[in-house]
Amino acid sequence: MTNRFLATVLALALPFPALAQRAEPPAPPAADPAVAALRDAALKDDVAYDIVEGLTTEVGQRLAGTEAEARARQWALAKLTALGFKNVRIEPYRMPVWVRGEERAEITAPFPQKLTLAALGYSGATPAAGLTAEVVVFKSYADLVNAPDGSLKGKIAYVGNAMAPTQDGASYGQAGVARFVGPAVAARKGAAAIVIRSIGTDTHRLPHTGMTNFPEGVKPIPAAALSVPDAKLIEAMATRGRPITMKLVLTPRQIGEQESGNVIAEVPGSDPNAGIVLIGGHLDSWDLATGAIDDASGVAITAAAAKRILDSGRQPRPTSRVVWFGS
């Protein structure tokens, strides 16, 4: 059994966007009837779909370090064992856990309207009764960065950073900087809170969120993503030239260290000295969705590719290790 066979099969697990970013895809390997048969069988089976459907139906959302993620680990342990993998086990560890609380916002002046938003991961909290302050509108992250130090004291920063659609998804990283570091920048400039335009190209009122980061020495401020229609609403109000006031209620909290864990399974190789090929994805998901794409599909595709090797009757020299990371 050659390593080329293993590499070719594992290539089935690569997400298409990653391949799409190559301007000149490499030439396919020389035809190998055994590899072609394995590939064709993988394209016809439903192992990956069965994993995604089962995980999202029987567990659902599974925020890292929570009870739901613990149920997901047990589900994964049973599933990978039933699929015939060897050395299936859980590798536990502990991690700090953040959970969301109440999430409400509304424009109180000049044109009162309710808003749809969701807290960013590791957001700070407002007082229980909320925070009411003037909104300073920045059409882009660069505009926020260029704001004078101290100019946002006691105010709520809004950052537009509209994401443009791209075939390979590259604009997500470009627009995402407003979420990754925007709240910390706003905090350093004195902002009482920040709301950003949801990172996405959608037009519905389901805001996309994810983690943000407050470096050591920067006190977390309330930080949330507004749905795209609500973000556009604020920008339209700003063109009227009148001060905008927002009431914001965000009550997330840190609940201390909790247990998480990686679920590990293997396709044993024939040569203990040939090393380990590790594939997988993250088992946890954000808590506002089922986690079908992020990342049940990732763990499913990689596990299904490894199962093709397991069922092929041909044992590669290196061990293939499937890891479903808890966080």
Stockholm file with secondary structure:
# STOCKHOLM 1.0

chainA/1-327         MTNRFLATVLALALPFPALAQRAEPPAPPAADPAVAALRDAALKDDVAYDIVEGLTTEVGQRLAGTEAEARARQWALAKLTALGFKNVRIEPYRMPVWVRGEERAEITAPFPQKLTLAALGYSGATPAAGLTAEVVVFKSYADLVNAPDGSLKGKIAYVGNAMAPTQDGASYGQAGVARFVGPAVAARKGAAAIVIRSIGTDTHRLPHTGMTNFPEGVKPIPAAALSVPDAKLIEAMATRGRPITMKLVLTPRQIGEQESGNVIAEVPGSDPNAGIVLIGGHLDSWDLATGAIDDASGVAITAAAAKRILDSGRQPRPTSRVVWFGS
#=GR chainA/1-327 SS CCHHHHHHHHGGGSCHHHHHTCSSCCCCCCCCHHHHHHHHHHHHCCHHHHHHHHHHHHTCCCCTTSHHHHHHHHHHHHHHHHTTCEEEEEEEEEEEEEECCCEEEEEEESSCEEECEEECBTCBCCCTTCEEEEEEEESSHHHHHTSCTTTTTTCEEEECCCCCCCTTSHHHHHHHHHHHTHHHHHHHTTCSEEEEECSSSCCSSCCCCCBCCCCTTCCCCBEEEECHHHHHHHHHHHTTTSCCEEEEEECCEEEEEEEEEEEEEEECCSCTTSCEEEEEEECCCCTTSCCIIIIIHHHHHHHHHHHHHHHTSCCCSSEEEEEEECC
#=GC SS_cons         CCHHHHHHHHGGGSCHHHHHTCSSCCCCCCCCHHHHHHHHHHHHCCHHHHHHHHHHHHTCCCCTTSHHHHHHHHHHHHHHHHTTCEEEEEEEEEEEEEECCCEEEEEEESSCEEECEEECBTCBCCCTTCEEEEEEEESSHHHHHTSCTTTTTTCEEEECCCCCCCTTSHHHHHHHHHHHTHHHHHHHTTCSEEEEECSSSCCSSCCCCCBCCCCTTCCCCBEEEECHHHHHHHHHHHTTTSCCEEEEEECCEEEEEEEEEEEEEEECCSCTTSCEEEEEEECCCCTTSCCIIIIIHHHHHHHHHHHHHHHTSCCCSSEEEEEEECC
//
